[in-house]
Amino acid sequence: MGAVTVKHMAIPDVVLLTKADCHLCTEARSAVERVTQALGLGWTEQSIDGDPQLQERYAEEIPVVLVNGIQRDFWKIDEDRLTRTLKKALAG
């Protein structure tokens, strides 16, 4: 039998950066959950509260979606754009 090549899909790392008392963060959680659930992916949430580096970098842009460590969206999450980004990441 010949060798079989299997392409392993890279699972994108999806992180939602949030902060306390953030109404946009509530909307972003729902958007990220819908998109990742539809693609069978997980995601994590990280608060910038108590992290001076994250606060300095993202304070004016929260919520922020990072995919594989790269900022992909902020304030209002565009579900179509996030879906395209994640599908592209899945395809390698």
Secondary structure, DSSP 8 states (H G I E B T S, - for coil): -------------EEEEE-SS-HHHHHHHHHHHHHHHHHT---EEEE-TT-HHHHHHHTTT-SEEEETTEEEEESS--HHHHHHHHHHHHH-
